[in-house]
Amino acid sequence: MASQTVYVNRKRYAVGLFWQPVSAGFNARNYARSLSRNVDKKLNLYTEYRSMIGLTACKNGARPGMRVAAAAVMGSFSEYTSFLAVFAVDKKFYLVAARNGIILDDRIFDSEDAARSEYVKLSEIPDWGAFFAPGTWGMPRAAERNLADILDGRNNTILHSISRFGAGIVSLILVGAFVLGLGLIFRDSIIQAMSPRPQVAELNPELVAEYKRQIEESSKQLDEQFEIEKTLPPEPIVMPYELLPDVAARAAQCYQAIGFVMQPIAGWNQVYATCGETHVVAEFVRSFGTVGEFYTAASGLMPGAFVTEVDADTIRVRATLPALDVFASQDERDPDTVVRDITTAFQGINTNVDTQIVVDTLTNGVDTAYVNVVEIGAESKLVPMQFMKIFDEFGGVYLMQASWDVRSRSWNYEVIVYAK
């Protein structure tokens, strides 16, 4: 069995985990144990990341406490809900793919041809937010990233043993060491505590009575507070379509934000820019300029933007989007009708569109609500203000992401519609 680990930045990371989404309320260890029994009983290690459980095995070279590479990559690419990435590492090739915040694939390849073949196959799935691949592959729209720059140690998602026996032994050792340390530190206090004490009868009866009264009063207050908290109703569920920005204002915001970070800087080529829900991000690749010149130009052209050096030849600029006024909006049609009408609208302008229907589950711990969501993905030459006019006849519309690709000189859009 080949090792399912990579060694980066003097740390070893686990790769090639089996990932599975988890519903809210499940105990991670118990769910991992049940999942391993149904998939492969040799999967004896697990990790919990966001709403997912990842499984692997000691036979793959993984160990409890080892960091998880896919979680670190997800954390570094937090501005993308979907991405496809391949990194060259240790003469191998590591592939990570995420769709809508869920890890779809997490694999290490010994063969470059096998890694490239899998990358090409996955890239045919529409609506990726970003692509990353080795520069020698020459993949369209793909930027090259160094795995060592991504696995920087900020994400501490680690592996745990599914079996409670191993964890219990470690806990027992730690507790024993802790108790022994306390004994050495508080030895005099313990000896004093074990020595004979005066009986209550020898104490001042008035002080004893006052002490008991205070204890009873504190207990009563705690009981009353618990009863109040117990009877408080849960917070109402806030439906996502109750907090939507104006469609035209959101489109204009993304267009202006991308224009803000995609400033022409001598010696640096623009690659792409993405307007997400909270930030706009742009990437530049060096042609003949210097990093110092970029910082000098950016400070004047993009005041308030945050500049990150991905590597010596790649720079990423990020700026925070201002908050927009929100209001309630929901389409009155059922999801199937919305899909049909959206398809018709895009056919009217001879533009391909990808749609799918999902159901989001919301809960406040007591009540549960379900929301029908139509997800739309499309590539277009239309700027955001023009593109979003396609949805003028729909309610509950939200532009999740707009991306400008310099090479293809086209826009990629992710839009959702909240249906009845």
Phi, psi and chi 1 to 4 in degrees:
 res  aa     phi    psi   chi1   chi2   chi3   chi4
   1 MET       -  122.5  174.3   63.3   68.9      -
   2 ALA   -68.7  148.7      -      -      -      -
   3 SER   -67.0  133.4  174.0      -      -      -
   4 GLN  -102.2   51.6  -65.2  -69.5  -65.7      -
   5 THR  -139.5  158.0   63.1      -      -      -
   6 VAL  -131.3  149.4  -66.9      -      -      -
   7 TYR  -110.8  112.5 -170.7   73.2      -      -
   8 VAL  -138.2  136.9 -178.5      -      -      -
   9 ASN    53.3   40.8  -65.9  -27.0      -      -
  10 ARG    61.0   22.4  -66.5 -178.2  -64.3  179.9
  11 LYS  -131.5  148.6  -63.0 -177.6 -179.4   70.2
  12 ARG  -101.4  133.9 -167.5  160.4  -67.2  -79.5
  13 TYR  -119.5  144.4  -68.9   80.0      -      -
  14 ALA   -85.0  136.8      -      -      -      -
  15 VAL  -131.0  173.3  -62.0      -      -      -
  16 GLY    69.7   32.1      -      -      -      -
  17 LEU   -76.7  154.4  -84.4   68.9      -      -
  18 PHE   -91.0  114.5  173.6   79.0      -      -
  19 TRP  -103.9  143.3  -67.9   94.5      -      -
  20 GLN  -146.6  128.0 -176.4   74.9   11.4      -
  21 PRO   -63.3  149.2  -18.6   31.3      -      -
  22 VAL  -125.4  135.2 -178.6      -      -      -
  23 SER   -75.4  154.5  -58.5      -      -      -
  24 ALA   -63.0  142.9      -      -      -      -
  25 GLY    98.7  -11.5      -      -      -      -
  26 PHE   -81.1  141.0  -82.0   87.2      -      -
  27 ASN   -76.4  124.4  177.2  -85.1      -      -
  28 ALA   -60.0  -47.3      -      -      -      -
  29 ARG   -64.3  -44.1 -171.4 -171.8  -61.2  -86.6
  30 ASN   -64.6  -40.3  -68.9  -19.3      -      -
  31 TYR   -66.0  -41.1 -173.5   85.3      -      -
  32 ALA   -62.8  -40.5      -      -      -      -
  33 ARG   -63.1  -44.8 -177.8 -175.3  -65.1  106.9
  34 SER   -64.2  -40.8  174.7      -      -      -
  35 LEU   -65.6  -41.1 -168.9   60.9      -      -
  36 SER   -65.2  -35.1   68.1      -      -      -
  37 ARG   -64.1  -34.8  -71.5  172.6  179.2  170.0
  38 ASN   -86.2  -26.4  -68.4  -58.6      -      -
  39 VAL   -97.8  -60.0  176.8      -      -      -
  40 ASP  -161.9  115.9 -175.7   -9.8      -      -
  41 LYS   -64.9  -15.7  -66.9 -178.0  179.3  179.2
  42 LYS   -79.0   -9.7  -65.4 -179.8 -179.2  178.9
  43 LEU   -76.5   95.2  -63.5  172.9      -      -
  44 ASN  -110.8    8.7   55.9   -6.0      -      -
  45 LEU  -126.9  147.4  -61.0  174.4      -      -
  46 TYR  -143.3  161.3   82.6   96.2      -      -
  47 THR  -140.9  153.5 -170.9      -      -      -
  48 GLU  -115.9  124.0 -177.6 -180.0   13.9      -
  49 TYR  -137.6  119.9 -179.9   70.8      -      -
  50 ARG    51.9 -123.0  -65.2 -179.3 -178.7  173.5
  51 SER  -105.1   38.5   57.6      -      -      -
  52 MET  -134.3  153.5  -66.0  170.4  -75.6      -
  53 ILE  -117.4  131.4  -69.7  -69.4      -      -
  54 GLY  -114.8  135.9      -      -      -      -
  55 LEU  -117.9  143.7  -60.7 -178.1      -      -
  56 THR  -152.3 -174.0 -173.6      -      -      -
  57 ALA  -136.8  152.6      -      -      -      -
  58 CYS   -62.7  -29.2  -70.6      -      -      -
  59 LYS   -65.2  -18.2   67.3  175.1 -176.7  176.8
  60 ASN   -86.8    4.2  -62.5  -27.2      -      -
  61 GLY    94.7   -4.1      -      -      -      -
  62 ALA   -78.8  154.6      -      -      -      -
  63 ARG  -140.6  151.0  -65.0  -68.2 -178.5  -91.4
  64 PRO   -55.8  139.2  -24.6   34.1      -      -
  65 GLY    90.1   -9.2      -      -      -      -
  66 MET   -73.9  140.0 -175.3  177.6  -70.5      -
  67 ARG   -70.3  156.3  -71.3 -178.8  173.1   87.5
  68 VAL  -109.5  119.6  177.9      -      -      -
  69 ALA   -64.6  -43.9      -      -      -      -
  70 ALA   -60.6  -37.8      -      -      -      -
  71 ALA   -65.7  -39.2      -      -      -      -
  72 ALA   -66.1  -39.4      -      -      -      -
  73 VAL   -65.4  -43.2  172.9      -      -      -
  74 MET   -59.1  -41.5  -70.7  -77.6  -72.9      -
  75 GLY   -65.5  -38.6      -      -      -      -
  76 SER   -71.7  -28.3  -65.9      -      -      -
  77 PHE  -103.0   35.7  -69.7  160.4      -      -
  78 SER   -62.9  -19.1   57.1      -      -      -
  79 GLU   -76.9   -9.9   64.8  -94.9   34.4      -
  80 TYR  -110.5  130.3  -53.6  110.2      -      -
  81 THR   -80.8  -25.1   56.6      -      -      -
  82 SER  -138.1  133.4  -60.1      -      -      -
  83 PHE  -156.1  157.8   65.9   84.7      -      -
  84 LEU  -128.3  122.8  174.5   60.5      -      -
  85 ALA  -139.7  141.2      -      -      -      -
  86 VAL  -130.7  134.4  172.9      -      -      -
  87 PHE  -125.5  139.2  -49.6   95.4      -      -
  88 ALA   -85.4  126.5      -      -      -      -
  89 VAL  -155.6  132.8   55.6      -      -      -
  90 ASP    53.4   40.1  -70.5  -17.5      -      -
  91 LYS    61.0   17.8  -62.6 -177.8  179.8  179.9
  92 LYS  -123.1 -178.1  -61.5 -179.8 -179.1 -179.8
  93 PHE  -134.8  123.3  -66.2   85.1      -      -
  94 TYR  -105.9  122.8  177.5   44.1      -      -
  95 LEU  -110.9  131.4 -178.2  146.8      -      -
  96 VAL  -131.5  130.0 -175.6      -      -      -
  97 ALA  -131.1  133.9      -      -      -      -
  98 ALA  -130.8  138.4      -      -      -      -
  99 ARG  -128.6  122.1  -61.9  -74.6  -69.9 -176.4
 100 ASN    53.7   41.1  -60.3  -40.7      -      -
 101 GLY    79.6    3.9      -      -      -      -
 102 ILE  -111.3  132.4  -59.8  -63.2      -      -
 103 ILE   -71.2  115.4  -62.2  173.8      -      -
 104 LEU   -89.5  -37.4 -178.3   68.2      -      -
 105 ASP  -147.8  142.5 -153.3  -16.7      -      -
 106 ASP  -150.7   95.8  169.4   21.6      -      -
 107 ARG  -143.1  149.7 -121.6 -172.8  -61.5  176.9
 108 ILE  -113.3  134.5 -168.3   79.0      -      -
 109 PHE  -117.1  133.8  -67.6   87.4      -      -
 110 ASP   -77.8  -27.5  -65.9  -36.0      -      -
 111 SER  -104.5  130.8  163.8      -      -      -
 112 GLU   -65.5  -37.2 -177.8  175.2    3.6      -
 113 ASP   -63.5  -41.3  -69.2  -21.9      -      -
 114 ALA   -66.0  -40.4      -      -      -      -
 115 ALA   -64.9  -43.9      -      -      -      -
 116 ARG   -64.3  -39.9 -174.5 -170.9  -68.1  111.4
 117 SER   -62.4  -42.8  175.1      -      -      -
 118 GLU   -68.0  -38.5 -175.6   65.5   19.3      -
 119 TYR   -60.9  -46.9  176.3   94.0      -      -
 120 VAL   -62.2  -42.1  171.0      -      -      -
 121 LYS   -62.6  -45.5 -176.7  175.0   70.9  173.8
 122 LEU   -69.5  -32.1  -70.9  174.0      -      -
 123 SER   -65.8  -17.8   66.6      -      -      -
 124 GLU   -74.2  -14.8  -65.0  174.0   -5.5      -
 125 ILE   -69.9  131.9  -58.7  174.3      -      -
 126 PRO   -74.9  165.3   26.6  -33.8      -      -
 127 ASP    72.1   32.9  -58.2  -28.4      -      -
 128 TRP   -72.7  138.6  -68.2  106.5      -      -
 129 GLY   -77.5  -29.6      -      -      -      -
 130 ALA  -160.0  153.5      -      -      -      -
 131 PHE  -123.8  140.8  -66.4   93.2      -      -
 132 PHE  -137.3  130.7  -57.1   92.0      -      -
 133 ALA  -157.3  159.7      -      -      -      -
 134 PRO   -56.2  139.5  -26.4   35.4      -      -
 135 GLY   -61.3  -29.9      -      -      -      -
 136 THR   -67.2  -17.9   55.4      -      -      -
 137 TRP   -75.0  -26.2  -71.7    9.9      -      -
 138 GLY    64.7   34.9      -      -      -      -
 139 MET   -75.7  135.7  -66.8  -62.5  176.9      -
 140 PRO   -64.1  140.3   21.8  -31.9      -      -
 141 ARG    67.9    4.6  -61.4  174.6   55.7 -163.3
 142 ALA   -97.1  132.7      -      -      -      -
 143 ALA   -99.2  149.7      -      -      -      -
 144 GLU   -94.1  133.5 -175.3  173.8   17.4      -
 145 ARG  -130.0  147.0  -68.7  -68.0  -58.6  -87.3
 146 ASN   -92.6  125.0 -172.1  -16.4      -      -
 147 LEU   -61.7  -31.7 -171.2   61.7      -      -
 148 ALA   -63.9  -30.8      -      -      -      -
 149 ASP   -75.8  -22.9  -63.6  -28.9      -      -
 150 ILE   -88.5  -42.4  -64.1  173.1      -      -
 151 LEU   -84.8   70.1  -55.1 -176.2      -      -
 152 ASP   -93.9    7.2   55.7    7.9      -      -
 153 GLY    88.9   -1.4      -      -      -      -
 154 ARG   -72.5  -27.6  -73.5  179.0  -64.0  178.5
 155 ASN   -96.9  120.9 -170.7  -63.6      -      -
 156 ASN  -106.5   31.8  -67.9  -40.8      -      -
 157 THR   -69.0  121.6  -58.2      -      -      -
 158 ILE  -126.8  168.2   62.0  173.8      -      -
 159 LEU   -86.3  146.1  -66.7  173.2      -      -
 160 HIS  -126.7  156.4  -54.8  -83.1      -      -
 161 SER   -77.5  132.9  173.8      -      -      -
 162 ILE   -67.6  -38.1  -69.6  178.3      -      -
 163 SER   -71.7  136.1  170.5      -      -      -
 164 ARG   -76.9  -14.2  -68.2 -173.1 -178.9  -86.3
 165 PHE   -65.6  -50.1  177.4   76.0      -      -
 166 GLY   -62.6  -43.2      -      -      -      -
 167 ALA   -65.1  -34.1      -      -      -      -
 168 GLY   -67.8  -39.5      -      -      -      -
 169 ILE   -62.7  -45.3  -67.2  -63.7      -      -
 170 VAL   -62.6  -43.8  173.2      -      -      -
 171 SER   -62.3  -40.4  -61.4      -      -      -
 172 LEU   -62.9  -42.0 -174.7   60.3      -      -
 173 ILE   -63.8  -43.8  -66.1  172.7      -      -
 174 LEU   -64.9  -42.4  -68.3  176.3      -      -
 175 VAL   -63.4  -41.9  169.5      -      -      -
 176 GLY   -61.8  -43.4      -      -      -      -
 177 ALA   -64.0  -38.2      -      -      -      -
 178 PHE   -65.4  -44.8  178.1   72.7      -      -
 179 VAL   -64.1  -41.9  171.0      -      -      -
 180 LEU   -62.5  -41.7  179.4   59.8      -      -
 181 GLY   -63.4  -42.5      -      -      -      -
 182 LEU   -61.9  -39.0  -75.2  179.7      -      -
 183 GLY   -62.5  -40.0      -      -      -      -
 184 LEU   -69.4  -38.7  -66.6  174.3      -      -
 185 ILE   -71.0  -43.6  -65.4  171.0      -      -
 186 PHE  -106.5   31.3  -61.3  105.9      -      -
 187 ARG   -58.1  -45.9  179.6  178.0   56.6 -176.2
 188 ASP   -64.5  -39.7  -66.9  -20.9      -      -
 189 SER   -65.6  -38.1  -60.7      -      -      -
 190 ILE   -67.0  -42.5  -66.3  172.9      -      -
 191 ILE   -61.1  -41.4  -66.5  172.9      -      -
 192 GLN   -65.1  -38.1 -175.7  178.7   -2.4      -
 193 ALA   -67.2  -29.9      -      -      -      -
 194 MET   -81.8  -12.6  -63.6  -65.6  -68.3      -
 195 SER   -75.2  156.0   61.8      -      -      -
 196 PRO   -58.6  138.4  -21.3   32.3      -      -
 197 ARG  -110.3  153.8  -71.0  173.2  169.7  -95.2
 198 PRO   -64.3  143.2   21.0  -31.6      -      -
 199 GLN   -74.6  159.3  -61.4  -60.0  -47.9      -
 200 VAL   -58.3  -31.5  175.0      -      -      -
 201 ALA   -63.9  -25.0      -      -      -      -
 202 GLU   -83.8  -11.0  -59.9  173.6    2.4      -
 203 LEU   -88.1  168.4  -58.9  176.7      -      -
 204 ASN   -68.8  117.6 -171.3  -35.6      -      -
 205 PRO   -57.7  -34.4  -20.7   32.1      -      -
 206 GLU   -67.4  -40.4  -65.7 -178.8   -0.1      -
 207 LEU   -65.6  -39.5  -67.3  178.2      -      -
 208 VAL   -62.8  -44.1  172.9      -      -      -
 209 ALA   -63.6  -41.7      -      -      -      -
 210 GLU   -65.3  -39.5  176.0   62.8   18.2      -
 211 TYR   -62.7  -44.4  177.3   73.2      -      -
 212 LYS   -63.6  -38.1  -71.4 -177.2  177.1  179.7
 213 ARG   -64.5  -41.4 -174.0 -168.7   65.5   77.8
 214 GLN   -65.1  -40.6  -67.8  177.6    1.3      -
 215 ILE   -61.8  -46.1  -67.9  -65.2      -      -
 216 GLU   -63.3  -39.9  -68.1  173.5   -4.3      -
 217 GLU   -66.0  -42.3 -175.1  175.7  -23.3      -
 218 SER   -62.9  -41.7  -62.2      -      -      -
 219 SER   -63.1  -39.4  -61.6      -      -      -
 220 LYS   -64.9  -42.6 -176.9  178.4  179.1 -178.7
 221 GLN   -63.1  -41.7  -69.2  176.0   -7.1      -
 222 LEU   -63.0  -40.9  -71.4  173.1      -      -
 223 ASP   -62.6  -43.5  -69.9  -19.0      -      -
 224 GLU   -64.7  -41.3  -69.6  174.5   -8.1      -
 225 GLN   -63.8  -41.8 -177.8  179.4   -8.4      -
 226 PHE   -61.9  -41.4  177.2   76.1      -      -
 227 GLU   -64.0  -39.9  -71.6  -62.9  -33.2      -
 228 ILE   -64.3  -46.2  -67.8  173.3      -      -
 229 GLU   -64.1  -36.1  -68.0  176.7   -7.0      -
 230 LYS   -68.0  -31.9 -171.1  169.9   64.5  174.0
 231 THR   -91.9   -7.1   56.0      -      -      -
 232 LEU   -66.1  134.2  -77.6  177.1      -      -
 233 PRO   -70.8  151.5   26.9  -34.6      -      -
 234 PRO   -67.5  157.4   26.2  -34.9      -      -
 235 GLU   -62.0  136.4  -69.6  -69.4  -30.1      -
 236 PRO   -63.4  149.5   22.9  -33.0      -      -
 237 ILE   -73.7  125.6  -62.5  175.1      -      -
 238 VAL   -93.9  116.6  178.2      -      -      -
 239 MET   -75.2  138.7  -53.4  -57.0  -76.5      -
 240 PRO   -60.5  -29.9   19.1  -30.7      -      -
 241 TYR   -75.6   -3.3   52.9   76.0      -      -
 242 GLU   -84.2   -9.1  -64.3  175.9   -2.2      -
 243 LEU  -131.0   57.9  -58.3  171.0      -      -
 244 LEU  -106.5  137.9  -65.7  179.5      -      -
 245 PRO   -75.5  161.0   28.1  -34.3      -      -
 246 ASP   -60.0  135.1  177.8   76.1      -      -
 247 VAL   -60.7  -46.6  176.3      -      -      -
 248 ALA   -66.4  -40.0      -      -      -      -
 249 ALA   -65.2  -39.7      -      -      -      -
 250 ARG   -67.0  -40.9  167.9   66.3  174.0  159.4
 251 ALA   -63.5  -44.3      -      -      -      -
 252 ALA   -64.7  -37.5      -      -      -      -
 253 GLN   -60.4  -46.5  179.1 -170.1   57.5      -
 254 CYS   -65.4  -41.6  -81.0      -      -      -
 255 TYR   -62.8  -46.0 -176.8   71.9      -      -
 256 GLN   -68.7  -37.9  -66.5  167.1    1.9      -
 257 ALA   -66.0  -41.2      -      -      -      -
 258 ILE   -67.4  -38.6  -73.2  178.2      -      -
 259 GLY   -63.0  -32.5      -      -      -      -
 260 PHE   -66.8  -42.9  173.4   71.7      -      -
 261 VAL   -91.0  -12.5  -65.0      -      -      -
 262 MET   -98.2   47.0  -69.8  -68.3  -82.0      -
 263 GLN   -75.3  141.6  -56.9  -82.1    2.6      -
 264 PRO   -70.9  125.0   24.6  -32.6      -      -
 265 ILE  -126.2  122.5  -63.1  179.8      -      -
 266 ALA   -57.7  131.4      -      -      -      -
 267 GLY    86.8    1.4      -      -      -      -
 268 TRP  -133.1  131.3  -67.8   84.5      -      -
 269 ASN   -98.3  134.4  -62.2  -35.0      -      -
 270 GLN   -73.7  139.2  -57.5  165.4  -15.5      -
 271 VAL  -109.9  -56.1 -179.9      -      -      -
 272 TYR  -160.2  166.9   71.2   87.2      -      -
 273 ALA  -145.5  139.5      -      -      -      -
 274 THR  -130.1  127.0  -62.2      -      -      -
 275 CYS   -98.3  109.2  173.9      -      -      -
 276 GLY   -95.0 -157.1      -      -      -      -
 277 GLU   -79.0  -29.7  -63.2 -172.6   62.1      -
 278 THR  -125.4  -19.5   58.1      -      -      -
 279 HIS  -138.3  158.3  -67.4   82.9      -      -
 280 VAL  -114.9  136.4   60.2      -      -      -
 281 VAL  -129.8  136.4  178.6      -      -      -
 282 ALA  -130.4  150.1      -      -      -      -
 283 GLU  -124.7  139.0 -171.0  166.0  -78.7      -
 284 PHE  -125.1  144.4  -63.5   78.8      -      -
 285 VAL  -120.2  135.9  173.4      -      -      -
 286 ARG   -70.2  137.8  177.3 -180.0  175.8  -86.1
 287 SER  -110.2  -60.9   55.2      -      -      -
 288 PHE  -137.9   -3.2   61.0   85.2      -      -
 289 GLY   -78.5  179.4      -      -      -      -
 290 THR  -119.2  161.0   66.1      -      -      -
 291 VAL   -62.9  -40.4  172.1      -      -      -
 292 GLY   -61.3  -40.4      -      -      -      -
 293 GLU   -65.4  -36.3  -69.5  170.2  -14.3      -
 294 PHE   -63.4  -48.1 -172.5   97.0      -      -
 295 TYR   -59.8  -40.9  -86.2   89.3      -      -
 296 THR   -63.1  -45.8  -59.2      -      -      -
 297 ALA   -68.4  -42.1      -      -      -      -
 298 ALA   -65.1  -36.3      -      -      -      -
 299 SER   -62.4  -29.6   62.1      -      -      -
 300 GLY   -88.1  -36.4      -      -      -      -
 301 LEU   -85.6  -30.6  -65.2  172.1      -      -
 302 MET  -128.9   63.9  -47.1  173.1 -156.1      -
 303 PRO   -60.6  132.9   21.9  -32.6      -      -
 304 GLY    90.3   -9.2      -      -      -      -
 305 ALA   -78.4  153.4      -      -      -      -
 306 PHE  -104.3  123.0 -179.4   73.3      -      -
 307 VAL  -104.8  131.3  178.9      -      -      -
 308 THR  -124.7  133.9  -57.1      -      -      -
 309 GLU   -90.0  105.5  -62.4  172.3   41.9      -
 310 VAL   -67.5  -46.5  178.5      -      -      -
 311 ASP  -154.7 -170.5   53.3   44.7      -      -
 312 ALA   -63.2  -24.4      -      -      -      -
 313 ASP  -115.6    5.1  -64.4  -40.0      -      -
 314 THR  -132.8  131.1  -53.4      -      -      -
 315 ILE  -129.0  139.6  -75.7 -179.0      -      -
 316 ARG  -119.4  135.7 -176.2  170.6  -65.1  163.9
 317 VAL  -116.4  132.9  179.2      -      -      -
 318 ARG  -131.1  138.8 -176.1  179.8   66.8  178.5
 319 ALA  -134.9  146.0      -      -      -      -
 320 THR   -81.8  137.0  -56.9      -      -      -
 321 LEU   -83.6  138.4  -62.3  175.3      -      -
 322 PRO   -69.4  152.4   24.9  -32.8      -      -
 323 ALA   -72.2  143.7      -      -      -      -
 324 LEU  -109.1  153.4  -63.3  174.3      -      -
 325 ASP   -64.0  143.1  -66.7  -26.3      -      -
 326 VAL  -121.0  157.5  -65.9      -      -      -
 327 PHE  -153.3  172.2   62.9   97.5      -      -
 328 ALA   -89.1  137.3      -      -      -      -
 329 SER  -158.4  134.3  175.9      -      -      -
 330 GLN  -149.3  137.7 -174.1 -179.9   20.7      -
 331 ASP   -73.6  139.9 -160.4  -83.2      -      -
 332 GLU   -82.4   -6.5  -64.2  -62.5  -36.0      -
 333 ARG   -89.6  159.0  -72.1  163.3  -79.8 -164.0
 334 ASP   -77.1  162.1   62.4   83.6      -      -
 335 PRO   -57.3  -41.6  -23.4   32.4      -      -
 336 ASP   -63.1  -39.7  -67.5  -35.9      -      -
 337 THR   -67.1  -39.4  -57.0      -      -      -
 338 VAL   -61.0  -45.6  170.1      -      -      -
 339 VAL   -59.7  -44.6  168.9      -      -      -
 340 ARG   -63.3  -43.6 -176.5  174.9   64.5 -113.6
 341 ASP   -70.1  -35.1  -67.9  -15.3      -      -
 342 ILE   -67.5  -43.7  -74.3  175.0      -      -
 343 THR   -57.8  -42.8  -57.3      -      -      -
 344 THR   -62.2  -43.2  -59.8      -      -      -
 345 ALA   -62.7  -41.2      -      -      -      -
 346 PHE   -73.9  -33.3  -84.7   83.6      -      -
 347 GLN   -63.5  -31.9  -72.9  173.9  -19.6      -
 348 GLY   -64.2  -22.6      -      -      -      -
 349 ILE  -114.3   16.6   59.0  172.4      -      -
 350 ASN    53.8   48.2  -66.0  -40.7      -      -
 351 THR  -125.2  131.2  -59.9      -      -      -
 352 ASN   -70.8  146.3  -66.2  -32.5      -      -
 353 VAL  -143.3  142.7   63.0      -      -      -
 354 ASP  -111.9  131.1  -65.1  -55.7      -      -
 355 THR  -132.6  150.8   59.2      -      -      -
 356 GLN  -153.1  152.9   70.1  171.2  -10.0      -
 357 ILE  -106.1  128.2  -60.8  171.6      -      -
 358 VAL  -128.1  160.0  -61.5      -      -      -
 359 VAL  -120.7  115.6  179.3      -      -      -
 360 ASP   -87.2  138.9  -74.4  -12.0      -      -
 361 THR  -108.0  127.1  -56.9      -      -      -
 362 LEU  -120.7  143.5  -52.5  173.5      -      -
 363 THR  -149.8  152.1 -178.6      -      -      -
 364 ASN  -112.8   15.6   58.8    3.8      -      -
 365 GLY    97.2  -18.3      -      -      -      -
 366 VAL  -122.9  -55.2  176.2      -      -      -
 367 ASP   -98.7  156.4  -57.6  -45.1      -      -
 368 THR  -130.3  137.8  -58.0      -      -      -
 369 ALA  -130.5  150.9      -      -      -      -
 370 TYR  -122.5  139.6  -57.6   94.2      -      -
 371 VAL  -126.1  128.1 -175.2      -      -      -
 372 ASN   -83.3  124.4  -68.0  -44.2      -      -
 373 VAL  -125.3  131.0 -176.9      -      -      -
 374 VAL  -103.1  118.5  178.1      -      -      -
 375 GLU   -96.9  132.4  -62.8 -179.6  -13.8      -
 376 ILE  -125.0  133.1  -56.3  110.5      -      -
 377 GLY  -130.6  135.7      -      -      -      -
 378 ALA  -155.8  152.1      -      -      -      -
 379 GLU  -110.4  136.8 -178.7  177.4  -12.1      -
 380 SER  -153.2  157.6  173.6      -      -      -
 381 LYS   -89.4   -7.4  -61.9  -66.3 -176.5 -179.8
 382 LEU   -75.3  139.4  -61.3  174.9      -      -
 383 VAL   -72.4  162.4  -61.0      -      -      -
 384 PRO   -52.8  -42.7  -29.1   35.8      -      -
 385 MET   -62.6  -39.3  -67.6   80.2   74.2      -
 386 GLN   -72.6  -43.0  -63.0  169.7  -26.0      -
 387 PHE   -61.8  -43.4 -179.4   81.9      -      -
 388 MET   -71.3  -12.9  -66.2  -51.9  -66.9      -
 389 LYS   -65.8  -20.2  -74.7 -174.4  176.6  -63.7
 390 ILE   -58.6  -27.6  -60.2  172.1      -      -
 391 PHE   -99.1   16.6  -60.0   91.7      -      -
 392 ASP   -58.8  -30.4  -78.5   -9.9      -      -
 393 GLU   -90.3    7.3  -58.2  -57.5  -41.0      -
 394 PHE  -115.5  149.9  -63.8   86.0      -      -
 395 GLY  -103.9  169.5      -      -      -      -
 396 GLY    62.2   36.1      -      -      -      -
 397 VAL   -96.2  136.2  177.5      -      -      -
 398 TYR  -141.3  124.9  178.1   53.6      -      -
 399 LEU   -82.4  102.8  173.1   59.2      -      -
 400 MET   -74.1  -41.3  -68.8 -170.5   64.2      -
 401 GLN  -155.6  139.3 -178.5  172.1  -69.7      -
 402 ALA  -130.6  128.1      -      -      -      -
 403 SER  -126.1  136.8  -62.2      -      -      -
 404 TRP  -107.7  123.4  168.4 -111.3      -      -
 405 ASP  -105.9  119.8 -174.0  -84.9      -      -
 406 VAL   -69.3  -40.3  175.7      -      -      -
 407 ARG   -63.7  -48.1  -65.5  173.9 -175.6  171.3
 408 SER   -87.0   -9.4   63.4      -      -      -
 409 ARG    49.4   50.9  -57.5 -164.5   65.1   79.2
 410 SER  -141.0  164.7   62.2      -      -      -
 411 TRP  -106.4  143.6  -66.2   83.1      -      -
 412 ASN  -117.9  129.5  -73.1  -81.0      -      -
 413 TYR  -121.3  141.8  -65.7  100.7      -      -
 414 GLU  -123.5  117.4  -67.8 -178.8   15.3      -
 415 VAL  -127.3  146.0 -179.1      -      -      -
 416 ILE  -125.8  150.2   57.2  176.9      -      -
 417 VAL  -126.4  124.8  175.1      -      -      -
 418 TYR   -85.2  115.0  -68.3  103.2      -      -
 419 ALA  -103.8  169.0      -      -      -      -
 420 LYS   -70.7      -  -77.4  -69.0 -172.6 -178.4
